[in-house]
Amino acid sequence: MQLFLPLLVASVAANPLAKRVSGTSIVDLSNNTGEPEHLASGLLYGIPDAPNQIPDHFYTDIGFNYARGGGAQVPAPGLGWIWGLSEYQVRFASALSNYKTARKYNATFIFLIHDLWGADGKQNSSAPYPGDNGNWTFWDDYLTQWISDMHANNATTGLAVDIWNEPDNKPFWNASQAQYFQMRGRTYHRLRSAFVDRNDLPGVELIGPAYIGLPSASDSWWTKFLSFVAKNSSVPDQYVWHMEEGIGDMETSNGVLQSLLETYGLPSKPLNIDEYAIYKEQCPAGSAWYISQLERVNARGLRGNWQSGNELHDLMASLVSKPTAGTSEYNYTGTGYFPNGDYQVYKYYNLNMTGYRVGTSPSADLKLDTFATVGTDMVRVLSGVRIELGVWQITINNLTSVGLADSGELHIHTWGFPFTGGHFGEVDALTDLGWVSHNYTGNSVTFPIYNWVNTTAYAFEFYVG
């Protein structure tokens, strides 16, 4: 990148990609969008069942505030309710431990009751689903047991419930669409009565539909869901879907959802993308991109988890590693944790990006995106290209909004977020890429992003006036 090192200037001149700018992300310093809440700092599983196995600072440094689990893929015995009470109890103990860890950091816990039931995507073809053959007794008994156990363990504060995960994805729901809607309506009202309407248990959220598919007027899962909840009085407390196919963008998806809500006469609710990013996107560049996307529409977000078995319950959804991780010698109960390069993005996002957020927009090709804050000392812009090589640029408008002149010279400090060693590699600090001066006019500055490494994210900082 020409902003940093003379050697790299030469490589830019020699690289044919440098001749074409693919797009520009815009930062508007005059558009105050509210206080930072590190909306994207949630985890799908990734929490060991043994309390305190991962040291506190790994959670607090990233602003960990949302967790999601339900005992999936624990070693047998522990296959879930459908295989017997003792199998249920092992999964419940795992989920309860994760709930307690989440609450230690004041994080909300989303309970995946489909995993506790036993439909975690690993169940065999004979596994039952709620309401098979019109019989709801087995499901009703399961809910009775779970509700009782949650009360007995005082596990209702900071609780949300995904009634079913990805019913539009056969590995998780291999029954009819009509059966799913019937299950959801019955369950919603049962849980609303059990948890929300009692004076001593306020605030448990019932969320969904947690679809794998993005909101779409041509997707019958979405249109029938919205029609059903409107008629059934079972509107979720948060609208939930997943972004784990490497496609889509939040502004478009939210726009489609809001249009659909108007069509079906439904209220707007908070958004939660409680699984985001495919495995290759779980790197500094991909995470910076998703953070920017989620922050733009004020959506909560939880990192997807592409580990399995014991590793599903470890490594903070691929944010930390430890000796033997990713090898045949991996030890689930082992310690010695260290951060990877992706972790450093979330640490910077939480600890450094303070003050107030400002509006941004992605490049037209949706490859480059930015998240920006104005602190008492500095403007900070976090940027990531969505796993692509090429040249993009950032334009920062309305510099006078932070006390700078409308023209002059702006000194920008750049930090790089490397992904050295990948998901299991140790990265203990950012790369200081130095200060560069930029002449600007018209209350705006523009500078390029030469993205020769598709996993690297960047942060740009300059002092306010």
ROFI-540291 format. One line per field, with one value per residue (C-alpha): residue in one letter; x, y, z. Coordinates in steps of 0.25 Angstrom, whole numbers, plus 2048, in hexadecimal, padded with zeros to 3 digits. Example, Ala and Ser with C-alpha at 12.3 -4.5 7.8 and 13.67 -1.06 7.14 Angstrom:
# ROFI-540291
type: c(A S)
east: c(831 837)
north: c(7EE 7FC)
up: c(81F 81D)
# end
This chain:
# ROFI-540291
type: c(M Q L F L P L L V A S V A A N P L A K R V S G T S I V D L S N N T G E P E H L A S G L L Y G I P D A P N Q I P D H F Y T D I G F N Y A R G G G A Q V P A P G L G W I W G L S E Y Q V R F A S A L S N Y K T A R K Y N A T F I F L I H D L W G A D G K Q N S S A P Y P G D N G N W T F W D D Y L T Q W I S D M H A N N A T T G L A V D I W N E P D N K P F W N A S Q A Q Y F Q M R G R T Y H R L R S A F V D R N D L P G V E L I G P A Y I G L P S A S D S W W T K F L S F V A K N S S V P D Q Y V W H M E E G I G D M E T S N G V L Q S L L E T Y G L P S K P L N I D E Y A I Y K E Q C P A G S A W Y I S Q L E R V N A R G L R G N W Q S G N E L H D L M A S L V S K P T A G T S E Y N Y T G T G Y F P N G D Y Q V Y K Y Y N L N M T G Y R V G T S P S A D L K L D T F A T V G T D M V R V L S G V R I E L G V W Q I T I N N L T S V G L A D S G E L H I H T W G F P F T G G H F G E V D A L T D L G W V S H N Y T G N S V T F P I Y N W V N T T A Y A F E F Y V G)
east: c(800 806 802 80C 81A 822 825 816 815 81D 815 808 80E 812 804 7FA 7EF 7F3 7EE 7E0 7D8 7CC 7C4 7C3 7BE 7B9 7BA 7B1 7B7 7AA 7A1 7A1 79A 79B 7A4 7AD 7A7 7B0 7A4 7AC 7B3 7AA 7AE 7A7 7AC 7BC 7BA 7C1 7B7 7C2 7C0 7CB 7D3 7D6 7DB 7D2 7D9 7D7 7C8 7C8 7D2 7C9 7BD 7B6 7A7 79F 7A1 799 799 791 79A 79C 7A7 7AB 7B1 7A7 7A0 79A 792 786 778 774 77D 77A 77A 788 78C 784 78B 799 795 78E 79A 7A2 799 796 7A5 7A6 79A 7A2 7AE 7A6 7A0 7AD 7B0 7A2 7A0 792 791 789 785 784 779 77A 788 783 778 783 781 78F 791 799 78C 789 77E 774 775 767 762 758 74A 74D 740 738 73D 742 744 753 756 74C 753 761 75C 757 764 76C 764 765 774 775 76D 774 782 77D 782 778 77F 785 77F 77A 774 776 76A 771 77D 77D 770 772 77E 77B 787 780 771 76D 75E 754 753 745 74A 754 74A 741 74D 751 744 742 74F 74F 742 747 754 74D 744 750 75A 755 748 74C 74F 75B 761 760 768 76B 76B 765 76D 76D 76C 77B 77A 786 77F 77F 772 76B 75E 760 763 757 75E 75F 751 74A 751 74D 73F 73E 744 73A 72E 733 738 746 74E 75D 764 76F 76F 77B 781 78F 79A 7A3 7A3 7AD 7A2 798 79A 792 78D 786 781 77C 775 76E 76A 764 75C 756 753 74B 744 73F 73C 747 750 75E 767 776 77E 787 790 794 79D 7A6 7B2 7B6 7C3 7CC 7C6 7CA 7D7 7DA 7D5 7C8 7C5 7C7 7BE 7B3 7B5 7B2 7A6 79F 7A2 79C 78E 790 78F 795 79E 7A4 7B0 7AD 7B4 7BA 7C1 7BB 7BB 7C3 7C9 7BB 7BB 7C9 7D1 7C6 7C1 7CF 7D4 7DE 7E7 7F0 7FC 7F7 7EB 7E8 7F1 7EF 7F4 7E9 7E5 7D7 7DA 7E8 7EB 7F6 7ED 7F2 7EB 7EB 7EB 7DC 7DB 7E3 7D8 7CD 7D7 7D9 7CA 7C7 7D2 7D6 7CA 7C3 7BC 7B1 7AE 7AD 7A6 7AD 7AA 7B1 7B7 7AD 7B2 7B0 7BE 7C4 7BD 7C0 7BC 7C0 7BF 7C3 7C9 7CE 7DC 7DB 7D2 7D4 7D0 7D0 7D0 7D0 7CE 7C6 7D1 7D4 7E1 7E2 7E1 7D6 7D6 7D0 7CA 7C8 7BE 7BB 7C8 7C4 7BA 7C5 7CC 7D5 7D7 7D0 7DD 7EB 7F4 7EF 7F8 7F3 7F8 7F6 7F6 7F5 7EE 7F6 7F1 7FE 7FC 7EE 7E3 7ED 7F8 7FD 7FC 7FE 7FE 7FB 805 808 809 80D 807 805 801 7F6 7F3 7E4 7D9 7CA 7C9 7CC 7D8 7D9 7E4 7E6 7E6 7EF 7EA 7F5 7F2 7E3 7E3 7E9 7E0 7E5 7E2 7E4 7E5 7E7 7E5 7D9 7DA)
north: c(800 80D 813 80C 807 80B 7FC 7FB 807 7FF 7F3 7FB 802 7F4 7ED 7EF 7EE 7FC 802 800 804 7FB 804 80E 80D 81A 81F 82B 831 83A 82E 82A 81C 81A 814 808 7FB 7F1 7EB 7E0 7DA 7CE 7BF 7B3 7A8 7A9 7A9 79D 796 797 7A5 7AF 7A6 7B2 7BE 7C9 7D4 7CC 7CF 7DD 7E2 7DF 7E4 7D7 7D9 7CE 7BE 7B3 7A4 798 78D 788 77D 77A 76C 761 75F 76D 76B 773 771 768 75D 75E 766 763 767 774 777 777 781 789 78A 78F 79A 79E 79F 7A8 7B0 7B3 7B7 7C1 7C7 7C9 7D3 7D8 7D2 7CE 7BE 7B9 7AB 7A1 798 790 78C 788 780 779 77F 785 781 774 76C 760 75E 758 763 768 777 77E 77A 76E 767 772 76E 779 772 76F 77E 783 77A 77F 78E 78A 784 790 79B 794 793 7A1 7A6 79C 7A2 7B1 7B1 7BC 7C9 7CD 7C2 7C1 7B5 7B1 7A8 7A0 7A2 7A3 79B 79F 796 787 783 78A 788 77C 77D 786 795 794 78B 796 7A1 799 796 7A4 7AA 79F 7A2 7B1 7B1 7A7 7AE 7BC 7B6 7AF 7BA 7C8 7CA 7C6 7D2 7CC 7C8 7D4 7D7 7C9 7CB 7C2 7C4 7BF 7B9 7B7 7B3 7B0 7B8 7C7 7CF 7CD 7D0 7C3 7BA 7B3 7B0 7BF 7C3 7B8 7BA 7C9 7C6 7BB 7C3 7CF 7C6 7BD 7C9 7C3 7CF 7CD 7D6 7D7 7D4 7CA 7C4 7BF 7C4 7B8 7B5 7C0 7C8 7D4 7E1 7E6 7F3 7EC 7E1 7EA 7F2 7E6 7E2 7F0 7EF 7E1 7E6 7F1 7E7 7DE 7E9 7E6 7EE 7F1 7EA 7E9 7E1 7D6 7CE 7C4 7BC 7C4 7C2 7B5 7AF 7B6 7C3 7C1 7C9 7D8 7DD 7D5 7D8 7E7 7E6 7DF 7E9 7F5 7EE 7EB 7F8 7FF 7FA 7F8 7E9 7E0 7D6 7C8 7C2 7B5 7A9 79F 796 789 77F 784 790 795 798 79E 7A9 7B4 7B1 7B2 7BE 7B8 7AC 7A4 79A 78E 795 790 784 775 778 782 782 788 78A 790 79F 7A8 7B0 7BB 7C5 7C3 7CE 7CF 7D1 7DE 7E4 7E2 7E7 7F3 7F5 7F4 7FB 806 809 812 81F 81F 818 81F 81B 813 80C 800 801 7FF 7F1 7EE 7E9 7F4 7F8 801 804 811 818 826 826 831 830 829 825 816 80F 800 7FA 7EC 7E7 7DA 7D0 7D7 7DC 7E9 7F8 800 80D 815 823 82A 836 842 843 850 848 844 851 850 85A 858 857 855 849 83D 833 825 81A 80C 7FE 7F1 7E5 7D9 7CA 7C4 7B5 7B5 7B1 7AA 7B4 7BD 7CC 7D5 7E3 7EB 7EF 7FE 803 811 81F 825 833 836 843 846 850 851 84C 83E 834 828 81D 80F 801 7F8 7EB 7E1 7D8 7D4 7D1 7DE 7E9 7F7 802 811 81B 82B 835 83D 84D)
up: c(800 7FC 809 811 80B 800 7FC 7FB 7F2 7E8 7E9 7E6 7DA 7D4 7D8 7CC 7D7 7DC 7CF 7D2 7DE 7E1 7EA 7F5 803 809 817 81B 828 829 82B 839 83A 849 854 850 856 84F 849 842 84E 850 84F 84A 854 855 865 86D 876 881 888 887 87D 874 87C 87E 876 869 86B 871 867 85B 862 862 863 85D 85D 857 85A 85E 861 852 84F 85D 85E 861 869 866 859 85E 863 857 85C 86B 877 87B 86D 86F 87C 876 86C 876 87F 874 870 87E 880 873 878 885 87E 876 882 889 87E 87E 870 86B 869 85D 861 855 859 84C 850 85E 857 84E 840 83F 831 835 839 830 826 830 83A 83E 83C 844 840 838 834 83B 848 851 85E 85D 85A 865 86F 86A 86C 87A 87E 878 87E 88C 88B 887 893 89C 898 898 88A 884 886 879 871 863 85C 84D 84C 840 839 829 827 818 818 818 821 82C 828 820 821 81A 81A 81F 82B 82E 82F 838 841 841 845 850 856 855 85D 867 86A 86A 875 87C 87C 878 87E 88C 895 89A 88D 884 877 871 862 858 84B 83D 832 832 823 81A 80F 80F 80F 801 7FC 7F3 7FE 804 811 813 80E 815 822 822 81E 829 834 831 832 83D 846 847 842 846 84F 846 837 834 828 824 81B 819 80A 806 800 803 80A 816 810 805 80E 818 80D 808 816 819 80C 810 81E 818 80F 81A 824 82E 837 835 83F 842 839 83D 833 83D 833 82A 821 81A 81F 815 818 827 825 828 81A 81B 829 827 81B 823 82F 825 81F 82D 833 827 82A 839 838 843 83E 842 83B 834 839 82F 839 83E 84A 855 84D 84B 85A 85A 854 854 846 840 847 850 84F 858 857 84F 84A 83C 83D 840 84E 851 860 863 872 86F 871 86D 864 85B 851 842 838 837 846 845 83C 847 852 84A 847 856 85D 853 84B 856 856 84B 83E 831 824 81A 80C 805 7F8 7EC 7EA 7F9 7FA 803 810 81B 82A 830 83D 842 850 859 853 845 839 837 82B 82A 81C 816 808 807 803 7F6 7F0 7E9 7EB 7F2 7F9 805 805 812 811 81A 821 827 82F 838 839 82D 822 815 80E 811 815 81D 824 824 82D 827 82E 827 82D 827 827 82A 82C 828 832 83B 83A 845 843 84F 849 83D 833 834 825 829 826 819 815 80B 805 803 7FF 7FF 80D 809 808 7FF 800 7FA 7FF 7F8 7FC 7F8 804 804 813 819 81F 821 82B 828 833 833 83E 83F 83F)
# end
